[in-house]
């Protein structure tokens, strides 16, 4: 019985942090890259980097 209570306690604590961790993941993996792609200096860097690669990436440049 005690292990079941410990597991419920852990899930209850994790439930409090889940929205914060989820929001941080969305920001770091979706919003930041999209924001970077809108900056002209970053776009020029990506185009210069793509020109140095020995293979072609469809959709870039």
PQR file of N, CA, C, O and H, with PARSE charges and radii, in Angstrom:
ATOM      1  N   UNK A   1       0.811  -1.197   0.000 -0.4000 1.5000
ATOM      2  CA  UNK A   1       0.000   0.000   0.000 -0.0000 2.0000
ATOM      3  C   UNK A   1       0.856   1.263   0.000  0.5500 1.7000
ATOM      4  O   UNK A   1       0.496   2.274  -0.604 -0.5500 1.4000
ATOM      5  N   UNK A   2       1.986   1.189   0.681 -0.4000 1.5000
ATOM      6  CA  UNK A   2       2.803   2.386   0.789 -0.0000 2.0000
ATOM      7  C   UNK A   2       3.416   2.776  -0.557  0.5500 1.7000
ATOM      8  O   UNK A   2       3.560   3.964  -0.844 -0.5500 1.4000
ATOM      9  H   UNK A   2       2.278   0.369   1.171  0.4000 1.0000
ATOM     10  N   UNK A   3       3.779   1.794  -1.388 -0.4000 1.5000
ATOM     11  CA  UNK A   3       4.341   2.121  -2.695 -0.0000 2.0000
ATOM     12  C   UNK A   3       3.299   2.785  -3.582  0.5500 1.7000
ATOM     13  O   UNK A   3       3.637   3.660  -4.378 -0.5500 1.4000
ATOM     14  H   UNK A   3       3.662   0.828  -1.155  0.4000 1.0000
ATOM     15  N   UNK A   4       2.050   2.387  -3.460 -0.4000 1.5000
ATOM     16  CA  UNK A   4       0.990   3.022  -4.246 -0.0000 2.0000
ATOM     17  C   UNK A   4       0.824   4.474  -3.837  0.5500 1.7000
ATOM     18  O   UNK A   4       0.600   5.335  -4.687 -0.5500 1.4000
ATOM     19  H   UNK A   4       1.775   1.676  -2.813  0.4000 1.0000
ATOM     20  N   UNK A   5       0.930   4.756  -2.547 -0.4000 1.5000
ATOM     21  CA  UNK A   5       0.815   6.139  -2.077 -0.0000 2.0000
ATOM     22  C   UNK A   5       2.001   6.969  -2.543  0.5500 1.7000
ATOM     23  O   UNK A   5       1.830   8.139  -2.887 -0.5500 1.4000
ATOM     24  H   UNK A   5       1.112   4.057  -1.856  0.4000 1.0000
ATOM     25  N   UNK A   6       3.206   6.392  -2.564 -0.4000 1.5000
ATOM     26  CA  UNK A   6       4.375   7.123  -3.047 -0.0000 2.0000
ATOM     27  C   UNK A   6       4.240   7.433  -4.532  0.5500 1.7000
ATOM     28  O   UNK A   6       4.605   8.524  -4.971 -0.5500 1.4000
ATOM     29  H   UNK A   6       3.345   5.442  -2.284  0.4000 1.0000
ATOM     30  N   UNK A   7       3.727   6.499  -5.301 -0.4000 1.5000
ATOM     31  CA  UNK A   7       3.555   6.726  -6.733 -0.0000 2.0000
ATOM     32  C   UNK A   7       2.529   7.820  -6.974  0.5500 1.7000
ATOM     33  O   UNK A   7       2.740   8.671  -7.838 -0.5500 1.4000
ATOM     34  H   UNK A   7       3.430   5.613  -4.944  0.4000 1.0000
ATOM     35  N   UNK A   8       1.450   7.824  -6.254 -0.4000 1.5000
ATOM     36  CA  UNK A   8       0.448   8.877  -6.415 -0.0000 2.0000
ATOM     37  C   UNK A   8       1.032  10.232  -6.045  0.5500 1.7000
ATOM     38  O   UNK A   8       0.753  11.231  -6.707 -0.5500 1.4000
ATOM     39  H   UNK A   8       1.278   7.132  -5.552  0.4000 1.0000
ATOM     40  N   UNK A   9       1.842  10.272  -4.989 -0.4000 1.5000
ATOM     41  CA  UNK A   9       2.477  11.521  -4.588 -0.0000 2.0000
ATOM     42  C   UNK A   9       3.418  12.041  -5.665  0.5500 1.7000
ATOM     43  O   UNK A   9       3.459  13.242  -5.932 -0.5500 1.4000
ATOM     44  H   UNK A   9       2.069   9.460  -4.450  0.4000 1.0000
ATOM     45  N   UNK A  10       4.173  11.140  -6.283 -0.4000 1.5000
ATOM     46  CA  UNK A  10       5.088  11.542  -7.346 -0.0000 2.0000
ATOM     47  C   UNK A  10       4.324  12.096  -8.537  0.5500 1.7000
ATOM     48  O   UNK A  10       4.694  13.131  -9.091 -0.5500 1.4000
ATOM     49  H   UNK A  10       4.140  10.164  -6.066  0.4000 1.0000
ATOM     50  N   UNK A  11       3.252  11.407  -8.933 -0.4000 1.5000
ATOM     51  CA  UNK A  11       2.463  11.886 -10.067 -0.0000 2.0000
ATOM     52  C   UNK A  11       1.796  13.208  -9.750  0.5500 1.7000
ATOM     53  O   UNK A  11       1.657  14.058 -10.630 -0.5500 1.4000
ATOM     54  H   UNK A  11       2.951  10.566  -8.482  0.4000 1.0000
ATOM     55  N   UNK A  12       1.384  13.393  -8.515 -0.4000 1.5000
ATOM     56  CA  UNK A  12       0.757  14.656  -8.135 -0.0000 2.0000
ATOM     57  C   UNK A  12       1.770  15.793  -8.222  0.5500 1.7000
ATOM     58  O   UNK A  12       1.440  16.880  -8.697 -0.5500 1.4000
ATOM     59  H   UNK A  12       1.497  12.702  -7.800  0.4000 1.0000
ATOM     60  N   UNK A  13       3.003  15.553  -7.768 -0.4000 1.5000
ATOM     61  CA  UNK A  13       4.046  16.575  -7.853 -0.0000 2.0000
ATOM     62  C   UNK A  13       4.446  16.836  -9.302  0.5500 1.7000
ATOM     63  O   UNK A  13       4.653  17.985  -9.690 -0.5500 1.4000
ATOM     64  H   UNK A  13       3.271  14.670  -7.382  0.4000 1.0000
ATOM     65  N   UNK A  14       4.555  15.787 -10.098 -0.4000 1.5000
ATOM     66  CA  UNK A  14       4.933  15.943 -11.502 -0.0000 2.0000
ATOM     67  C   UNK A  14       3.843  16.674 -12.272  0.5500 1.7000
ATOM     68  O   UNK A  14       4.131  17.406 -13.219 -0.5500 1.4000
ATOM     69  H   UNK A  14       4.386  14.853  -9.783  0.4000 1.0000
ATOM     70  N   UNK A  15       2.605  16.478 -11.872 -0.4000 1.5000
ATOM     71  CA  UNK A  15       1.505  17.161 -12.540 -0.0000 2.0000
ATOM     72  C   UNK A  15       1.580  18.662 -12.406  0.5500 1.7000
ATOM     73  O   UNK A  15       1.100  19.393 -13.272 -0.5500 1.4000
ATOM     74  H   UNK A  15       2.371  15.884 -11.103  0.4000 1.0000
ATOM     75  N   UNK A  16       2.181  19.129 -11.321 -0.4000 1.5000
ATOM     76  CA  UNK A  16       2.323  20.566 -11.121 -0.0000 2.0000
ATOM     77  C   UNK A  16       3.362  21.151 -12.072  0.5500 1.7000
ATOM     78  O   UNK A  16       3.220  22.281 -12.538 -0.5500 1.4000
ATOM     79  H   UNK A  16       2.570  18.536 -10.617  0.4000 1.0000
ATOM     80  N   UNK A  17       4.402  20.378 -12.355 -0.4000 1.5000
ATOM     81  CA  UNK A  17       5.491  20.861 -13.203 -0.0000 2.0000
ATOM     82  C   UNK A  17       5.287  20.563 -14.678  0.5500 1.7000
ATOM     83  O   UNK A  17       5.964  21.154 -15.520 -0.5500 1.4000
ATOM     84  H   UNK A  17       4.517  19.460 -11.976  0.4000 1.0000
ATOM     85  N   UNK A  18       4.391  19.680 -15.005 -0.4000 1.5000
ATOM     86  CA  UNK A  18       4.195  19.269 -16.398 -0.0000 2.0000
ATOM     87  C   UNK A  18       3.856  20.434 -17.327  0.5500 1.7000
ATOM     88  O   UNK A  18       4.450  20.517 -18.402 -0.5500 1.4000
ATOM     89  H   UNK A  18       3.841  19.201 -14.321  0.4000 1.0000
ATOM     90  N   UNK A  19       2.944  21.332 -16.981 -0.4000 1.5000
ATOM     91  CA  UNK A  19       2.668  22.456 -17.900 -0.0000 2.0000
ATOM     92  C   UNK A  19       3.871  23.371 -18.098  0.5500 1.7000
ATOM     93  O   UNK A  19       4.079  23.897 -19.191 -0.5500 1.4000
ATOM     94  H   UNK A  19       2.461  21.265 -16.108  0.4000 1.0000
ATOM     95  N   UNK A  20       4.661  23.562 -17.049 -0.4000 1.5000
ATOM     96  CA  UNK A  20       5.840  24.430 -17.159 -0.0000 2.0000
ATOM     97  C   UNK A  20       6.870  23.794 -18.080  0.5500 1.7000
ATOM     98  O   UNK A  20       7.427  24.464 -18.950 -0.5500 1.4000
ATOM     99  H   UNK A  20       4.491  23.135 -16.161  0.4000 1.0000
ATOM    100  N   UNK A  21       7.124  22.509 -17.892 -0.4000 1.5000
ATOM    101  CA  UNK A  21       8.093  21.800 -18.734 -0.0000 2.0000
ATOM    102  C   UNK A  21       7.591  21.728 -20.177  0.5500 1.7000
ATOM    103  O   UNK A  21       8.372  21.894 -21.114 -0.5500 1.4000
ATOM    104  H   UNK A  21       6.671  21.965 -17.186  0.4000 1.0000
ATOM    105  N   UNK A  22       6.303  21.483 -20.356 -0.4000 1.5000
ATOM    106  CA  UNK A  22       5.726  21.435 -21.698 -0.0000 2.0000
ATOM    107  C   UNK A  22       5.847  22.766 -22.414  0.5500 1.7000
ATOM    108  O   UNK A  22       6.199  22.812 -23.593 -0.5500 1.4000
ATOM    109  H   UNK A  22       5.669  21.348 -19.595  0.4000 1.0000
ATOM    110  N   UNK A  23       5.557  23.855 -21.704 -0.4000 1.5000
ATOM    111  CA  UNK A  23       5.663  25.181 -22.303 -0.0000 2.0000
ATOM    112  C   UNK A  23       7.114  25.497 -22.663  0.5500 1.7000
ATOM    113  O   UNK A  23       7.382  26.057 -23.726 -0.5500 1.4000
ATOM    114  H   UNK A  23       5.271  23.818 -20.746  0.4000 1.0000
ATOM    115  N   UNK A  24       8.053  25.139 -21.781 -0.4000 1.5000
ATOM    116  CA  UNK A  24       9.469  25.382 -22.062 -0.0000 2.0000
ATOM    117  C   UNK A  24       9.926  24.590 -23.286  0.5500 1.7000
ATOM    118  O   UNK A  24      10.714  25.094 -24.086 -0.5500 1.4000
ATOM    119  H   UNK A  24       7.835  24.684 -20.917  0.4000 1.0000
ATOM    120  N   UNK A  25       9.439  23.356 -23.442 -0.4000 1.5000
ATOM    121  CA  UNK A  25       9.808  22.544 -24.599 -0.0000 2.0000
ATOM    122  C   UNK A  25       9.270  23.167 -25.881  0.5500 1.7000
ATOM    123  O   UNK A  25       9.979  23.238 -26.885 -0.5500 1.4000
ATOM    124  H   UNK A  25       8.799  22.947 -22.792  0.4000 1.0000
ATOM    125  N   UNK A  26       8.025  23.616 -25.850 -0.4000 1.5000
ATOM    126  CA  UNK A  26       7.425  24.234 -27.039 -0.0000 2.0000
ATOM    127  C   UNK A  26       8.198  25.487 -27.425  0.5500 1.7000
ATOM    128  O   UNK A  26       8.479  25.709 -28.603 -0.5500 1.4000
ATOM    129  H   UNK A  26       7.449  23.558 -25.034  0.4000 1.0000
ATOM    130  N   UNK A  27       8.540  26.302 -26.443 -0.4000 1.5000
ATOM    131  CA  UNK A  27       9.284  27.536 -26.730 -0.0000 2.0000
ATOM    132  C   UNK A  27      10.649  27.210 -27.315  0.5500 1.7000
ATOM    133  O   UNK A  27      11.057  27.816 -28.305 -0.5500 1.4000
ATOM    134  H   UNK A  27       8.311  26.122 -25.486  0.4000 1.0000
ATOM    135  N   UNK A  28      11.361  26.260 -26.716 -0.4000 1.5000
ATOM    136  CA  UNK A  28      12.725  25.989 -27.168 -0.0000 2.0000
ATOM    137  C   UNK A  28      12.794  25.241 -28.491  0.5500 1.7000
ATOM    138  O   UNK A  28      13.782  25.378 -29.211 -0.5500 1.4000
ATOM    139  H   UNK A  28      11.029  25.767 -25.912  0.4000 1.0000
ATOM    140  N   UNK A  29      11.779  24.453 -28.835 -0.4000 1.5000
ATOM    141  CA  UNK A  29      11.842  23.637 -30.041 -0.0000 2.0000
ATOM    142  C   UNK A  29      11.004  24.166 -31.204  0.5500 1.7000
ATOM    143  O   UNK A  29      11.222  23.760 -32.346 -0.5500 1.4000
ATOM    144  H   UNK A  29      10.976  24.341 -28.249  0.4000 1.0000
ATOM    145  N   UNK A  30      10.066  25.048 -30.945 -0.4000 1.5000
ATOM    146  CA  UNK A  30       9.194  25.529 -32.016 -0.0000 2.0000
ATOM    147  C   UNK A  30       9.275  27.041 -32.171  0.5500 1.7000
ATOM    148  O   UNK A  30       9.541  27.530 -33.270 -0.5500 1.4000
ATOM    149  H   UNK A  30       9.889  25.377 -30.017  0.4000 1.0000
ATOM    150  N   UNK A  31       9.054  27.786 -31.107 -0.4000 1.5000
ATOM    151  CA  UNK A  31       8.958  29.245 -31.215 -0.0000 2.0000
ATOM    152  C   UNK A  31      10.316  29.882 -31.490  0.5500 1.7000
ATOM    153  O   UNK A  31      10.410  30.774 -32.333 -0.5500 1.4000
ATOM    154  H   UNK A  31       8.838  27.389 -30.215  0.4000 1.0000
ATOM    155  N   UNK A  32      11.364  29.450 -30.805 -0.4000 1.5000
ATOM    156  CA  UNK A  32      12.691  30.047 -31.007 -0.0000 2.0000
ATOM    157  C   UNK A  32      13.208  29.802 -32.427  0.5500 1.7000
ATOM    158  O   UNK A  32      13.680  30.753 -33.051 -0.5500 1.4000
ATOM    159  H   UNK A  32      11.288  28.725 -30.120  0.4000 1.0000
ATOM    160  N   UNK A  33      13.146  28.580 -32.974 -0.4000 1.5000
ATOM    161  CA  UNK A  33      13.611  28.409 -34.360 -0.0000 2.0000
ATOM    162  C   UNK A  33      12.808  29.222 -35.375  0.5500 1.7000
ATOM    163  O   UNK A  33      13.377  29.758 -36.327 -0.5500 1.4000
ATOM    164  H   UNK A  33      12.763  27.808 -32.467  0.4000 1.0000
ATOM    165  N   UNK A  34      11.501  29.317 -35.182 -0.4000 1.5000
ATOM    166  CA  UNK A  34      10.697  30.121 -36.110 -0.0000 2.0000
ATOM    167  C   UNK A  34      11.076  31.584 -36.000  0.5500 1.7000
ATOM    168  O   UNK A  34      11.156  32.279 -37.013 -0.5500 1.4000
ATOM    169  H   UNK A  34      11.039  28.882 -34.409  0.4000 1.0000
ATOM    170  N   UNK A  35      11.310  32.065 -34.785 -0.4000 1.5000
ATOM    171  CA  UNK A  35      11.713  33.459 -34.596 -0.0000 2.0000
ATOM    172  C   UNK A  35      13.082  33.718 -35.229  0.5500 1.7000
ATOM    173  O   UNK A  35      13.301  34.771 -35.829 -0.5500 1.4000
ATOM    174  H   UNK A  35      11.244  31.500 -33.962  0.4000 1.0000
ATOM    175  N   UNK A  36      14.004  32.758 -35.094 -0.4000 1.5000
ATOM    176  CA  UNK A  36      15.326  32.935 -35.690 -0.0000 2.0000
ATOM    177  C   UNK A  36      15.257  32.996 -37.210  0.5500 1.7000
ATOM    178  O   UNK A  36      16.020  33.733 -37.835 -0.5500 1.4000
ATOM    179  H   UNK A  36      13.827  31.903 -34.607  0.4000 1.0000
ATOM    180  N   UNK A  37      14.353  32.233 -37.810 -0.4000 1.5000
ATOM    181  CA  UNK A  37      14.250  32.235 -39.266 -0.0000 2.0000
ATOM    182  C   UNK A  37      13.737  33.560 -39.818  0.5500 1.7000
ATOM    183  O   UNK A  37      13.881  33.821 -41.013 -0.5500 1.4000
ATOM    184  H   UNK A  37      13.733  31.634 -37.303  0.4000 1.0000
ATOM    185  N   UNK A  38      13.146  34.394 -38.980 -0.4000 1.5000
ATOM    186  CA  UNK A  38      12.641  35.692 -39.438 -0.0000 2.0000
ATOM    187  C   UNK A  38      13.705  36.786 -39.356  0.5500 1.7000
ATOM    188  O   UNK A  38      13.484  37.885 -39.865 -0.5500 1.4000
ATOM    189  H   UNK A  38      13.029  34.182 -38.010  0.4000 1.0000
ATOM    190  N   UNK A  39      14.841  36.519 -38.737 -0.4000 1.5000
ATOM    191  CA  UNK A  39      15.902  37.515 -38.597 -0.0000 2.0000
ATOM    192  C   UNK A  39      16.764  37.475 -39.863  0.5500 1.7000
ATOM    193  O   UNK A  39      17.299  36.421 -40.207 -0.5500 1.4000
ATOM    194  H   UNK A  39      15.021  35.626 -38.324  0.4000 1.0000
ATOM    195  N   UNK A  40      16.906  38.611 -40.561 -0.4000 1.5000
ATOM    196  CA  UNK A  40      17.656  38.625 -41.826 -0.0000 2.0000
ATOM    197  C   UNK A  40      19.104  38.153 -41.696  0.5500 1.7000
ATOM    198  O   UNK A  40      19.602  37.468 -42.590 -0.5500 1.4000
ATOM    199  H   UNK A  40      16.472  39.467 -40.281  0.4000 1.0000
ATOM    200  N   UNK A  41      19.781  38.494 -40.624 -0.4000 1.5000
ATOM    201  CA  UNK A  41      21.174  38.075 -40.460 -0.0000 2.0000
ATOM    202  C   UNK A  41      21.252  36.550 -40.362  0.5500 1.7000
ATOM    203  O   UNK A  41      22.154  35.936 -40.932 -0.5500 1.4000
ATOM    204  H   UNK A  41      19.376  39.050 -39.898  0.4000 1.0000
ATOM    205  N   UNK A  42      20.325  35.951 -39.653 -0.4000 1.5000
ATOM    206  CA  UNK A  42      20.293  34.490 -39.521 -0.0000 2.0000
ATOM    207  C   UNK A  42      19.983  33.837 -40.863  0.5500 1.7000
ATOM    208  O   UNK A  42      20.530  32.780 -41.179 -0.5500 1.4000
ATOM    209  H   UNK A  42      19.592  36.449 -39.190  0.4000 1.0000
ATOM    210  N   UNK A  43      19.106  34.460 -41.659 -0.4000 1.5000
ATOM    211  CA  UNK A  43      18.790  33.926 -42.990 -0.0000 2.0000
ATOM    212  C   UNK A  43      20.025  33.953 -43.876  0.5500 1.7000
ATOM    213  O   UNK A  43      20.295  32.987 -44.590 -0.5500 1.4000
ATOM    214  H   UNK A  43      18.662  35.318 -41.403  0.4000 1.0000
ATOM    215  N   UNK A  44      20.773  35.041 -43.839 -0.4000 1.5000
ATOM    216  CA  UNK A  44      22.003  35.135 -44.642 -0.0000 2.0000
ATOM    217  C   UNK A  44      23.024  34.098 -44.202  0.5500 1.7000
ATOM    218  O   UNK A  44      23.726  33.524 -45.035 -0.5500 1.4000
ATOM    219  H   UNK A  44      20.554  35.825 -43.259  0.4000 1.0000
ATOM    220  N   UNK A  45      23.113  33.854 -42.898 -0.4000 1.5000
ATOM    221  CA  UNK A  45      24.028  32.843 -42.380 -0.0000 2.0000
ATOM    222  C   UNK A  45      23.634  31.456 -42.889  0.5500 1.7000
ATOM    223  O   UNK A  45      24.502  30.682 -43.292 -0.5500 1.4000
ATOM    224  H   UNK A  45      22.543  34.320 -42.221  0.4000 1.0000
ATOM    225  N   UNK A  46      22.349  31.135 -42.877 -0.4000 1.5000
ATOM    226  CA  UNK A  46      21.891  29.829 -43.354 -0.0000 2.0000
ATOM    227  C   UNK A  46      22.163  29.651 -44.846  0.5500 1.7000
ATOM    228  O   UNK A  46      22.542  28.564 -45.281 -0.5500 1.4000
ATOM    229  H   UNK A  46      21.644  31.764 -42.549  0.4000 1.0000
ATOM    230  N   UNK A  47      21.972  30.708 -45.628 -0.4000 1.5000
ATOM    231  CA  UNK A  47      22.236  30.620 -47.066 -0.0000 2.0000
ATOM    232  C   UNK A  47      23.732  30.423 -47.313  0.5500 1.7000
ATOM    233  O   UNK A  47      24.118  29.625 -48.168 -0.5500 1.4000
ATOM    234  H   UNK A  47      21.664  31.591 -45.274  0.4000 1.0000
ATOM    235  N   UNK A  48      24.570  31.139 -46.576 -0.4000 1.5000
ATOM    236  CA  UNK A  48      26.014  30.974 -46.719 -0.0000 2.0000
ATOM    237  C   UNK A  48      26.439  29.565 -46.295  0.5500 1.7000
ATOM    238  O   UNK A  48      27.300  28.955 -46.929 -0.5500 1.4000
ATOM    239  H   UNK A  48      24.256  31.787 -45.882  0.4000 1.0000
ATOM    240  N   UNK A  49      25.847  29.066 -45.247 -0.4000 1.5000
ATOM    241  CA  UNK A  49      26.160  27.718 -44.787 -0.0000 2.0000
ATOM    242  C   UNK A  49      25.714  26.673 -45.808  0.5500 1.7000
ATOM    243  O   UNK A  49      26.417  25.689 -46.040 -0.5500 1.4000
ATOM    244  H   UNK A  49      25.147  29.561 -44.732  0.4000 1.0000
ATOM    245  N   UNK A  50      24.560  26.884 -46.410 -0.4000 1.5000
ATOM    246  CA  UNK A  50      24.038  25.939 -47.405 -0.0000 2.0000
ATOM    247  C   UNK A  50      24.933  25.903 -48.640  0.5500 1.7000
ATOM    248  O   UNK A  50      25.095  24.853 -49.261 -0.5500 1.4000
ATOM    249  H   UNK A  50      23.989  27.683 -46.221  0.4000 1.0000
ATOM    250  N   UNK A  51      25.508  27.036 -48.991 -0.4000 1.5000
ATOM    251  CA  UNK A  51      26.398  27.081 -50.156 -0.0000 2.0000
ATOM    252  C   UNK A  51      27.702  26.332 -49.907  0.5500 1.7000
ATOM    253  O   UNK A  51      28.350  25.907 -50.864 -0.5500 1.4000
ATOM    254  H   UNK A  51      25.377  27.889 -48.485  0.4000 1.0000
ATOM    255  N   UNK A  52      28.102  26.159 -48.661 -0.4000 1.5000
ATOM    256  CA  UNK A  52      29.341  25.457 -48.331 -0.0000 2.0000
ATOM    257  C   UNK A  52      29.156  23.951 -48.248  0.5500 1.7000
ATOM    258  O   UNK A  52      30.138  23.208 -48.263 -0.5500 1.4000
ATOM    259  H   UNK A  52      27.576  26.504 -47.883  0.4000 1.0000
ATOM    260  N   UNK A  53      27.932  23.494 -48.163 -0.4000 1.5000
ATOM    261  CA  UNK A  53      27.706  22.056 -48.040 -0.0000 2.0000
ATOM    262  C   UNK A  53      27.953  21.336 -49.367  0.5500 1.7000
ATOM    263  O   UNK A  53      27.660  21.884 -50.430 -0.5500 1.4000
ATOM    264  H   UNK A  53      27.135  24.097 -48.151  0.4000 1.0000
ATOM    265  N   UNK A  54      28.476  20.139 -49.316 -0.4000 1.5000
ATOM    266  CA  UNK A  54      28.779  19.409 -50.557 -0.0000 2.0000
ATOM    267  C   UNK A  54      27.550  18.714 -51.152  0.5500 1.7000
ATOM    268  O   UNK A  54      27.689  18.016 -52.156 -0.5500 1.4000
ATOM    269  H   UNK A  54      28.714  19.693 -48.453  0.4000 1.0000
ATOM    270  N   UNK A  55      26.374  18.872 -50.584 -0.4000 1.5000
ATOM    271  CA  UNK A  55      25.162  18.247 -51.105 -0.0000 2.0000
ATOM    272  C   UNK A  55      24.035  19.264 -51.122  0.5500 1.7000
ATOM    273  O   UNK A  55      24.137  20.310 -50.481 -0.5500 1.4000
ATOM    274  H   UNK A  55      26.261  19.439 -49.768  0.4000 1.0000
ATOM    275  N   UNK A  56      22.974  18.977 -51.836 -0.4000 1.5000
ATOM    276  CA  UNK A  56      21.858  19.911 -52.003 -0.0000 2.0000
ATOM    277  C   UNK A  56      20.728  19.543 -51.043  0.5500 1.7000
ATOM    278  O   UNK A  56      20.336  18.381 -50.935 -0.5500 1.4000
ATOM    279  H   UNK A  56      22.890  18.127 -52.357  0.4000 1.0000
ATOM    280  N   UNK A  57      20.216  20.558 -50.349 -0.4000 1.5000
ATOM    281  CA  UNK A  57      19.069  20.378 -49.471 -0.0000 2.0000
ATOM    282  C   UNK A  57      17.863  21.012 -50.154  0.5500 1.7000
ATOM    283  O   UNK A  57      17.852  22.227 -50.351 -0.5500 1.4000
ATOM    284  H   UNK A  57      20.535  21.502 -50.437  0.4000 1.0000
ATOM    285  N   UNK A  58      16.865  20.244 -50.515 -0.4000 1.5000
ATOM    286  CA  UNK A  58      15.693  20.810 -51.185 -0.0000 2.0000
ATOM    287  C   UNK A  58      14.950  21.796 -50.263  0.5500 1.7000
ATOM    288  O   UNK A  58      14.773  21.546 -49.071 -0.5500 1.4000
ATOM    289  H   UNK A  58      16.874  19.257 -50.355  0.4000 1.0000
ATOM    290  N   UNK A  59      14.530  22.902 -50.847 -0.4000 1.5000
ATOM    291  CA  UNK A  59      13.744  23.877 -50.095 -0.0000 2.0000
ATOM    292  C   UNK A  59      14.562  24.995 -49.479  0.5500 1.7000
ATOM    293  O   UNK A  59      13.984  25.934 -48.931 -0.5500 1.4000
ATOM    294  H   UNK A  59      14.674  23.105 -51.816  0.4000 1.0000
ATOM    295  N   UNK A  60      15.879  24.932 -49.546 -0.4000 1.5000
ATOM    296  CA  UNK A  60      16.720  25.994 -49.010 -0.0000 2.0000
ATOM    297  C   UNK A  60      17.397  26.688 -50.176  0.5500 1.7000
ATOM    298  O   UNK A  60      18.019  26.050 -51.026 -0.5500 1.4000
ATOM    299  H   UNK A  60      16.348  24.170 -49.991  0.4000 1.0000
ATOM    300  N   UNK A  61      17.266  27.996 -50.202 -0.4000 1.5000
ATOM    301  CA  UNK A  61      17.928  28.793 -51.242 -0.0000 2.0000
ATOM    302  C   UNK A  61      17.212  28.690 -52.481  0.5500 1.7000
ATOM    303  O   UNK A  61      17.613  29.291 -53.478 -0.5500 1.4000
ATOM    304  H   UNK A  61      16.761  28.514 -49.512  0.4000 1.0000
TER
END
